[in-house]
Amino acid sequence: MGWTVATFKARWSEFDPTPDATVQAVLTEAARQLDARLFGDRFDDAVGLLAAHKLSISPRGQTGRKEKGASSDPLAQTTYGLELITMMQGAAGGPWACGIGVNGTPL
């Protein structure tokens, strides 16, 4: 399927105010950072969640942020990142297997 800006914004309407070019750039970046072999048919789901996470941690992304907790994993800073972590654990045993570096940042 793959995400378009329109399908992404239909799924997560909180990003409607975000410029389309920004959403497209982040979707493209997220697709490069994840491995389709690990997610199989859920690859597009993972790309959407990573893109939503990235948009949320940007300076304009206030709506999706969580309060910082005890976790040192940057993905845990947003509700989208937490959902992606759960998906990663189901796909391959955790974020390390999905292009996340030792310090928790995407590779």
Buried (B, 14 or more C-beta within 10 A) or exposed (E): EEBEBEBBBEEBEBBEEBEEEBBBEBBEBBBEBBEEEBBEEBBBBBBBBBBBBBBBBEEEBEEBBBEEEEBEBBBBBBBBBBBBBEBBEEBBEEBEEBBBEEEBEBE
